[in-house]
Amino acid sequence: MNPLQAATRVAFPFTALVGQPLLQRALLLVAIDPRIGGVLVSGPRGTAKSTAARALAALLPDAPFVTLPLAASLEQLVGTLNVEDALRAGQLRLAPGLVARAHHGVLYVDEVNLLPDALVDALLDVAASGVNTVERDGISQQHAARFALVGTMNPEEGELRPQLVDRFGLSVVLGNPLDPQQRLDILRTRLAFDEDPRALLSAHADQLATLAATVVVAQSALPHLAWPDAVLQHAAALALAAGVDGMRADLVMLRAARALAALEGRDAVTPQDVDAVAELALAHRRTVEPLANDSSSPQPEATRASNAIPQSDSGDWGALPPQQPTPTTRVLSPGAWPAKKA
């Protein structure tokens, strides 16, 4: 068999992804608890967005991998009811949609920013609730639809409306790898996969099996983990500091923190778990820049001087006196989603 043909039949090993620890964590969290609401992955072409989504599906036991086409209709997504059968035989017949096919698997949406808003809205509703409702002519039917939603987009091709961005539970912004050694590792791994995908898969078989078993155990442990008051208070404080709208960020942080605790095999959720997932939940919802200077607090003298209108003794407004260096502010997540306008 041609190596490239073989590569199309074997998914890239999840544990072989290079330089994407944050993306891998986000994907594992939504696989453990789909009610987090999926993950939105933004980045330029060639940053392994689709590769990572397929690798996640291959990691999960018997998990279907379903792709939502750009030209899909709402009926193709959520399904439809055959009313004629109901009138003739008194039985409802559901024609399942893509969300039903993705149950217990991964639903992948490439270029989600190019989909119609109504389609994205319906998809996010199902992803967050785990239940799909099909309605037609006053008749409705529900079925379970629990899947890990992965949406990807290239910002150069257009933005997703802020209201829809907010509906995604977690977000990850990818960049081009700038470290020469990391690029070399990526090239070696990708070329090895293209030459002999099954050999690379075999080399990672033990790691994949261990990680897959860990995910299954975490899914089972999830309902037994509660959130102590200290964890609730910490998530609320982080959400308030970020200036987010509504309560979705708080809830997503708590669900993601619980999934992380389950993934790492602990029997309690801690504030440290919330800290570990906070930027995944807050980066695309933030309206206040992290660690921004509070205008109500005293400013450093150098900052006050730089804000004053400079004047020289001679009254020459073009002459600027020497300025002290202005303190800089550390940004927690460089290159991430820009803060939303309040």
N, C-alpha and C positions, 0 to 999 in steps of 0.2 A: 504494500500500500504506500502511496506517495505520502511523505511526512506531513505535508500541508493538509492533505485529506484526513490523515489521522488526527491532526490537531483540531479539526472541526468537530470531531466526535468525542474529544476529551476536554473537559473544562480545565482551565488553568488552576493549579492547586492553590487554595486559599492561603495556606501557610507559606507559599513561595512568593507572595506579593512583597515587593521591596519598597521600603520607605513610605509606607502608608499605614502607620499604626493607628492614627486617629480614625481613618476611614474603616479599618478593620474592626475597631472597637464599636463604632456606631452601627455597623452592619450586624455584628453579633448581638448587640442590645436589642435591635428591632426584631431579630430572629427569635430571641428569647421571649420578648413581650411585644407582639405586633401592635398592641393597643397604644404603644408609644406614638404611633401615627406615621411611621415611615421616616426615611432619611432623604434629604435633598442634597445631591452632590453637584457642586458647581466647579467648573474648571475648564481650561483650554483643551483642545483636541490632543489625543494621545497620552492622557494621564491615567489610563487604566480604569476609567469609570465603569464601562460595561464589562470589562474583564473581571472586576471585583464583584459585580452583581452576579454574574454567572458562577463565579467561584463559590459564592455564598450558597447558592442553590445546590451546587454539587456537594457541598459539605454536609448539608442537612439530609438525614435519612429519608429516602423516597420522596423528596421534595420536588414538586413540579416547578418549572421555570417558564413563566408566561410573559410574553412581550406585548405591550399595548401599542398597536400601530398608530401612526399619526392620523391616518384617515378613518379611524374607528368611529362608529356611531355610539350614541348613548345606549341603544338596545344591545349592541355587541358587547358593551362593557358590563352592564348590569343584568342583561337577559330580558326576556319578555314572556308574557303569558298568552297561551292560545285560548282566547275567549270562545272561539267557535266550538272547541271540544267541550268547554264547560257548559255551553248552551245545549249541545247535542247529547252529550253523555253524562252530564252532571259532574264531570271531573276536571279539575284544573291540571293543565300540563305546562310545566315550566321549561322553557328553552333556556338553559343556563348560559350565562355570559362569561366573560374572561375572569371576573372576580370569583366565580364559582370554580373555574378550572384552577385558579391559583391557590385554593384553600390548602393550608398547611405547607405552602411553598413560598416562592418569591414572585412578585409581580413587578416587572421592570418597565419603566417608562423613560425611554430616551427622548431627549429634546422636549421635556415636559413643558418648557416655556412656550412651545409652538402649538400646544394643544388648545382647543377652545376652552374658555373658562368654565363653562357649564360641565364639561367632561371632567376636568380636574377637580372641581368642587364635589361632584358625585363620587369620584374615586376616593378623595380624602375622607369623605363621610364614612364610607365603608371601611377604610383602613383603620380609622380611629375607633369605630364601634365594634367591628368584627361581625357585623350583621348586615346583610344586604336585603333591601325591600324592593320588590318588583311590583309595580302598579300598572294597571291598564283598565280603562273603562269602569272605574270604581271598584275593581277587584284587586286585592293585594296578596302577596305571599312573601314570606321571609325565609332566609336560609343563612347558615353560618358561612362566613367568608373571612377567615383569619389568615393573613399572609403578611410577609415582610415586604413592605412597599419601598422600592428604590427608584427615585426620580433623579435624572441627571440632566444637566443643561450646560451650554457654553454661553457665558454672558455676552460674548461678541455677537451672538445671533438674536439677542433681545432678552429683556428682563421678564420675569414672572411677576404678576401683580402682587403688591405687598400683602394684600388680604389672603392670597393663596400661599405665598411663602410662609406666612404665619401658621397656616394649617398643617404644614409639615412638622412632625415632632422634633427631629434633629436636623442639623445641617453641617456640612463639611465643605470647606473651600480648598480645592487642590491648586497647587502651583506647579510650574515647570521645575524639575529637579535641577538645582544649581550646583550641587556638590559633585565634583568630577568622579569621586569614588562611588558615590551612589548611582550615578549614571552608568558607570562601568558595571556595577552589580546588576542593574536592571537589564542592560544589554546582554550580559552573559546568561541570565536566567531566561530571558525571552528567546534568545537564539537556541538555547538548550531545549526549550519547550517546542519550538518550531521544528527542530531536527528530530527529536524523539519524545513526543509528549508523554508516552506511557512510561518512559524511563524516569522523567522528572516526577511524574505522579507516584511511581514506585518509591523514589527517594524520599518523598514526603508522606508516604502511606502511614507510618506510625504517628507522626504529628497530626495528620488529618483525623485518624481514628480517635486519638486522645481528645482532640478538640471537639469532634462531633459528639462523643460520649459526654463531654463536659456540658455542652449545650443542652442535650437531652435531660441531664440531671438538673441543670439550672431551670429548665422549663417546669419540671416537676416540683422543684423547691419553691418556685415563685409565690404560690398562694400562701405559703406558711411564713413568709417574711412580712413583718409589720413595720410601720414607720413610727419611731418614737417621737414625742413632742419636740425634742431637740432638733430632729431632722426636719420636721415640718417648719419649725421656726427659722432654721437656717436657709431652707429653700425659699421661704417667703422673703427673707431679708435680701437674698441675692436678686430675686425678681424685682423688688422695690428699688434696689440700688441701680438696676439696669433700666428702670423706667418703662417696663414692658406694659402693654395694654392687656387687660383682662387677667384671667387666671390660668390660661393654657400653659404658659411657661413653667409655673409652679408645679402643675400636675405632671408635665412631661419630665421635669427634673426628678420628681419623686419616683416616677415609674422607671426612669432610666437608672437612677441610683439603686433601686431595688434589683433591677436586672443585673447590674454590675456586681452587687453583693452576691447574688445567686451564681453568677458566672465564676466568681472567685471563691465559691464554696464556703461563704460565711453565713452564719445563722442570724445576723442582725444587720440592719442598714444603719450607717453612721453618717455624720455630717461630712466626713472625708469622701464618702461615696458621692455625695451631692457636689462637692467641689470638683471631683474628677469628671463629672458629666456636665457641669454647669455651662461651659462655653458651647457645647454641642446644642444645648437647648436655648441659649440666650443670644448667640451671635447674630442670628437673623431676625431677632425680635427687639434688640436693644435700641433704646432711644436716647440713652445717656452714655457717652463715651466712657470706657473703663478708666478709673482713677483720674477722672477729669477734676481740675481744680474747682473747688466750691467758691463762687464769687462772694459768698457771705463770710468766708474765713479770711483772716489776715493774709495778705500777699507778701511774699518775700520782697525785701527792699529792692533788689535788682529788677523784679517784675514790675513793681510800682513805678520805678524810674523809667522803664521802657514804655509804660503806658502814658506817661506824662508828655505834654507838648514841649519839645525841646526849644529852648531859646538861648541865644548867646548874650553876653553882657552888652555887646554892641548893638543888639537888636536885629542882627542878621539872621533871618529865619532860615536861610539856606545852610547855615553852619551847624553841624550836629556835634554835641559834646561826646567824648568817648563813652561807650555803653558797656556795662558789665555783661558777661554771658548770661543769657536767660535760662533758668532751669528747664530741663526737658521732663516730659511725663512718659513713663514706661507704658507701652500698650501691650495688653495681655495677648491679643490674637492678631498679629500683623497680617494684613492681606485678607482678613475675614470680611463678612458681610458689613457694609457700611451701616452706621446707626440710622434707624428710621427717624423721620422727622416727626416730632411730637404734634 
